Amino acid sequence: MRRTYIAAHDGTERGADAVALARALARPHSGPVRMVHVCRAREPWDVLGDPAQDPTRVERTRVSGLEERVRLPGDPLPLNLTARSVAHGLQDAAEREPAAVVVLASSPGGDAGRTFPGATARRLMHGAPCPVAVAPEGYASRVSSEIRTIGVAIDADPDSWEAVRHAIELARGFDAHVRVMTAVDPVAEASALAVPELVEDVREATIARREEFLRDVRAQMPGDVVVETELCEGPQGAAVVAACDEDVDLLVCGSRSYGPKHVVLLGTTTSYLVAHSSCPVLVMPRGAAERTPPFALRPTTEQMGV
């Protein structure tokens, strides 16, 4: 079944960032990109108001300018919905299409050139039936939207390996390579000890365990995709963000390990990545890949040192 790449927008210039990222993600499969705008439903006491001042009609007139400007020949008609909340409307649209991904622009309030999900994005991410992507501010104006390096953040949670599998599949479509990243904060772990003379020993042991884990990762990756690994030292979220700043074009993350399958649920680290990344972030729902390919290494807690 051919799936639609949904670009959610609010009619502002930021909506063009979502459309640009949706087109980039759809490129390997020539997938259809549909712009979706959701108006909040009128309150019951508003039905007797002046029809000319109907907020839904005014809103749709306002957003039509962006839709006409960025829509390309062959694109499906933009979808304009009314729902009790924007997040609910987008979730319904994703289920009906069905959607390969829902892409949102960053909201005002974040750092220039970085991702920053607003209230709608955060609500959608806590229950989306498909992957959700956030475009960094200004993404549409970047010189290139080519995806050549796909980063994927993993930890001790086996569910984070769904992100690895998806990154591998994306890399095949884009002819890209994958960088598997895991973060370790040995200073914090060592500093928790009450014996100062053991701090350096604990730091070295912590790093050694993670390096061994990454060697196992490299050994079990498929041969048709170039996969490299990187150990990021520092607080988990900040360390991965810093590693992505150099040359990562797309960062793939998994959902937290509890909660219903097939929905996105943000954990602490993923929440940080989605709010600070200089590259687009794609968050996978739990259970996105029910199969376990040969390259899907399931790390043990002993390997991760937890």
NORNORRA-V898554 format. One line per field, one symbol per residue. psi: psi as a letter, one per 40 degrees, with the letter a starting at -180 (. if undefined). burial: # if it has 9 or more other ideal C-beta (glycine too) atoms within 8 Angstrom, else .. A space follows every 10 residues. Layout:
psi->???
burial->???
This chain:
psi->hhiihhhiie eidddddddd dddddeddef ihhhhhhhih iiideedeih ddehdddddd ddedddddde hiheiiiihh ihididdddd dddddddiid ihhiiiiiea iheiighadd dddddgeiei ihihhihedd eidhehhdhh ihhiaehdde eddddddddd dddefiihhh hiiigddddd eeiegdeedd dddddddddd ddddddddde iieehhhiih hhhahddddd dddedcfhdh hhiiiieiii ieihhhaddd ddddeeieii hhhiiiedhd igideghhii dddef.
burial->..######## #..####### ######.... ########## .#........ ...####### ..##.##..# ....#..### ###.###### #####.#### #######..# ...#####.# ########## ########## ....#.#.## #####...## ########.# ##.#.##### ######..## ..#....##. .######.## ####.###.. ##..#.#### ####.##### ####...### ######.... ..#####.## ########## ######.##. ....##..#. ..###.
